Amino acid sequence: SVNGLSNVAEDDNRLARSALRSGIVMLATTAAVGYSLQLALELSDLFAAKALVICLLGLTLLLASLPAHLPHRRFGAANQVTMARAALVALLFALVGEDAATLLGWSVVAIATLSAALDGVDGWLARRQRMASAFGARFDMETDALLILALCMLAWQLGKCGAWVLLAGLMRYLFVVGGYAFDWLRHPLPASTRR
């Protein structure tokens, strides 16, 4: 029994180290790509720092929730792909408030397209490696929701649509708030491939 607890603690440490290594790579990559975009698009001096802070905040939340939700001993390739998508989303959020130069719109399209293209890869990897988990599905879903919110904010900022588009980006979070008012919204949905 004591040996079993020791093994669980060792597995949690191994998992945390694995996730932290992936997180450090994500932060370094975000800093490098953010700085490159900052120079190439002549963005504000704070752009790369904003992207890095957003990534760091996301990584902190991820590491805090990891032990309670992930049943595997390592972070896994699927979660690493989702983490890469989260870094792309951080870059999009960092673009909010930047001057709407000509290339800014195309940069949003390129980053969002790459993130969307990777969206199918993480689930495929998780199933292929037999590492699918509720944690991974939730991580993927929250990354998708943040991507939609960032794109809605940027569409409004770039004058592509009115402020109403922000409601589309906030739908996930309005649903969460609704769950506090209506208990039935917090229950898991039945499994469905169509959904």
Backbone torsions as a table, in degrees:
resi	resn	phi	psi	omega
1	SER	NA	-45.7	176.2
2	VAL	-66.0	-39.0	177.7
3	ASN	-63.8	-38.5	178.0
4	GLY	-63.8	-41.7	177.5
5	LEU	-65.0	-37.5	178.3
6	SER	-64.0	-41.4	178.3
7	ASN	-64.8	-38.9	178.6
8	VAL	-64.4	-43.8	179.3
9	ALA	-63.8	-40.2	178.6
10	GLU	-64.6	-41.3	177.7
11	ASP	-63.4	-41.3	178.1
12	ASP	-62.8	-41.6	178.4
13	ASN	-65.6	-42.0	179.1
14	ARG	-61.9	-44.1	178.9
15	LEU	-63.1	-45.9	-179.7
16	ALA	-62.8	-42.4	178.2
17	ARG	-63.5	-41.6	179.0
18	SER	-62.1	-45.8	179.1
19	ALA	-66.6	-39.5	-179.7
20	LEU	-65.1	-41.7	176.3
21	ARG	-59.1	-46.1	178.2
22	SER	-62.4	-38.5	179.8
23	GLY	-66.0	-38.2	179.0
24	ILE	-65.9	-41.3	176.5
25	VAL	-62.3	-42.3	178.7
26	MET	-61.3	-44.4	-179.5
27	LEU	-64.2	-44.1	179.9
28	ALA	-63.9	-42.2	179.6
29	THR	-66.3	-42.4	178.6
30	THR	-61.5	-42.2	179.2
31	ALA	-62.5	-45.0	-178.5
32	ALA	-66.3	-48.0	-179.5
33	VAL	-66.9	-41.4	178.9
34	GLY	-60.4	-43.9	179.7
35	TYR	-67.1	-38.8	177.8
36	SER	-62.8	-44.0	177.2
37	LEU	-64.3	-39.2	179.4
38	GLN	-57.5	-44.6	-179.8
39	LEU	-73.7	-46.6	-175.3
40	ALA	-65.3	-38.7	-176.2
41	LEU	-99.7	3.4	-178.4
42	GLU	53.1	50.3	178.8
43	LEU	-81.8	173.7	-178.9
44	SER	-62.6	158.6	-179.4
45	ASP	-64.2	-16.3	-178.4
46	LEU	-92.7	-5.1	-172.5
47	PHE	-56.1	-55.2	-177.5
48	ALA	-61.5	-38.9	178.9
49	ALA	-65.2	-40.3	177.9
50	LYS	-60.9	-46.4	-179.6
51	ALA	-61.2	-41.3	-179.1
52	LEU	-66.5	-42.5	178.7
53	VAL	-64.0	-41.9	178.3
54	ILE	-62.3	-44.1	177.1
55	CYS	-61.9	-43.3	-178.8
56	LEU	-63.8	-41.1	176.9
57	LEU	-62.0	-46.3	178.1
58	GLY	-61.6	-43.1	179.9
59	LEU	-63.7	-39.9	178.3
60	THR	-61.8	-45.4	177.9
61	LEU	-63.2	-40.5	179.7
62	LEU	-62.8	-49.1	-178.7
63	LEU	-64.9	-33.8	179.7
64	ALA	-67.8	-33.7	-177.0
65	SER	-94.2	-8.9	-173.3
66	LEU	-59.3	-53.8	-174.3
67	PRO	-61.6	-32.1	-176.3
68	ALA	-78.9	-15.9	-170.2
69	HIS	-123.8	-16.3	-174.6
70	LEU	-103.2	120.8	-175.5
71	PRO	-85.6	0.7	-174.6
72	HIS	-102.1	164.4	-177.5
73	ARG	-83.6	-17.2	178.8
74	ARG	-132.0	164.1	-174.5
75	PHE	-70.5	-37.3	172.8
76	GLY	87.2	152.2	-178.3
77	ALA	-64.1	-37.1	-179.1
78	ALA	-62.1	-44.6	178.3
79	ASN	-67.7	-30.6	176.8
80	GLN	-67.0	-38.3	176.2
81	VAL	-64.7	-43.3	178.1
82	THR	-63.0	-36.6	177.8
83	MET	-64.9	-38.8	176.2
84	ALA	-63.2	-39.5	176.5
85	ARG	-63.7	-39.7	179.0
86	ALA	-63.1	-36.8	177.1
87	ALA	-64.8	-39.9	176.7
88	LEU	-63.1	-39.9	177.9
89	VAL	-64.4	-38.3	177.4
90	ALA	-61.7	-39.7	177.2
91	LEU	-63.3	-39.3	177.8
92	LEU	-64.7	-44.3	178.2
93	PHE	-61.8	-36.0	179.4
94	ALA	-67.5	-23.7	177.3
95	LEU	-73.0	-19.9	178.3
96	VAL	-62.7	127.9	179.8
97	GLY	92.5	-8.7	177.7
98	GLU	-77.9	156.2	178.3
99	ASP	-61.1	138.6	-176.8
100	ALA	-81.4	69.2	176.0
101	ALA	-71.7	165.5	-177.5
102	THR	-56.2	-44.1	-176.0
103	LEU	-76.6	-12.8	-178.1
104	LEU	-62.7	-44.7	178.6
105	GLY	-59.7	-43.6	179.5
106	TRP	-68.3	-32.4	176.8
107	SER	-66.3	-41.4	177.3
108	VAL	-60.0	-46.4	-179.9
109	VAL	-61.0	-45.3	-177.6
110	ALA	-64.4	-46.9	-178.5
111	ILE	-65.8	-44.5	-179.3
112	ALA	-65.4	-38.6	179.3
113	THR	-65.1	-41.7	177.8
114	LEU	-63.2	-43.4	178.7
115	SER	-62.9	-42.6	179.6
116	ALA	-67.2	-37.6	179.0
117	ALA	-64.4	-36.8	179.5
118	LEU	-76.2	-12.9	-176.0
119	ASP	-60.4	-37.9	179.6
120	GLY	-79.1	-18.3	-175.3
121	VAL	-72.2	-41.0	-175.1
122	ASP	-64.1	-43.7	178.8
123	GLY	-65.2	-40.8	178.6
124	TRP	-61.4	-45.0	179.0
125	LEU	-63.1	-43.0	-178.9
126	ALA	-61.0	-44.2	179.6
127	ARG	-69.1	-41.1	-178.4
128	ARG	-64.1	-38.6	-178.3
129	GLN	-92.4	6.1	-178.5
130	ARG	54.8	44.2	-179.9
131	MET	-123.9	21.7	177.3
132	ALA	-65.0	142.3	179.8
133	SER	-153.5	161.3	175.5
134	ALA	-62.8	-35.6	178.3
135	PHE	-61.1	-49.0	-179.4
136	GLY	-61.0	-41.4	178.5
137	ALA	-63.8	-41.1	179.9
138	ARG	-68.6	-42.0	178.0
139	PHE	-58.6	-45.1	179.1
140	ASP	-63.3	-45.3	-178.4
141	MET	-63.8	-43.3	-179.7
142	GLU	-67.4	-35.7	176.1
143	THR	-64.7	-41.8	176.5
144	ASP	-60.2	-45.1	-178.5
145	ALA	-63.2	-40.6	178.2
146	LEU	-68.4	-35.4	176.3
147	LEU	-61.2	-46.4	-179.8
148	ILE	-62.2	-43.3	179.3
149	LEU	-62.2	-45.6	179.8
150	ALA	-61.8	-43.4	-180.0
151	LEU	-65.3	-38.4	177.5
152	CYS	-64.2	-42.6	178.8
153	MET	-63.2	-41.9	-179.6
154	LEU	-70.8	-36.4	177.6
155	ALA	-61.9	-39.9	178.0
156	TRP	-69.1	-45.7	-179.5
157	GLN	-60.1	-40.0	-177.4
158	LEU	-82.4	4.0	175.8
159	GLY	74.2	21.4	-179.4
160	LYS	-81.3	-20.4	177.4
161	CYS	-161.7	172.5	-176.8
162	GLY	-78.5	178.0	-178.3
163	ALA	-63.4	-17.8	178.7
164	TRP	-57.3	-26.8	-177.5
165	VAL	-63.8	-23.0	178.7
166	LEU	-63.6	-28.7	176.8
167	LEU	-62.9	-38.3	177.6
168	ALA	-62.0	-41.1	179.4
169	GLY	-69.8	-25.6	-178.1
170	LEU	-93.1	-0.8	-175.2
171	MET	-55.8	-44.3	-179.6
172	ARG	-59.3	-42.6	-175.3
173	TYR	-77.0	-31.2	172.7
174	LEU	-65.9	-36.7	176.8
175	PHE	-63.2	-42.7	178.8
176	VAL	-62.7	-45.2	178.3
177	VAL	-62.9	-39.8	177.3
178	GLY	-60.3	-31.3	178.6
179	GLY	-62.8	-27.8	177.0
180	TYR	-73.0	-30.4	-180.0
181	ALA	-85.1	-34.9	-176.2
182	PHE	-124.3	109.0	-176.3
183	ASP	-55.8	-37.3	-175.7
184	TRP	-64.0	-20.6	177.6
185	LEU	-73.2	-16.7	-178.2
186	ARG	-88.9	-10.0	-178.8
187	HIS	-75.9	144.0	179.3
188	PRO	-67.2	146.5	177.2
189	LEU	-80.3	151.8	176.0
190	PRO	-65.5	152.4	-178.9
191	ALA	-61.5	140.2	180.0
192	SER	-158.1	129.0	176.5
193	THR	-76.6	-32.3	179.2
194	ARG	-61.3	-39.8	-177.1
195	ARG	-70.1	NA	NA
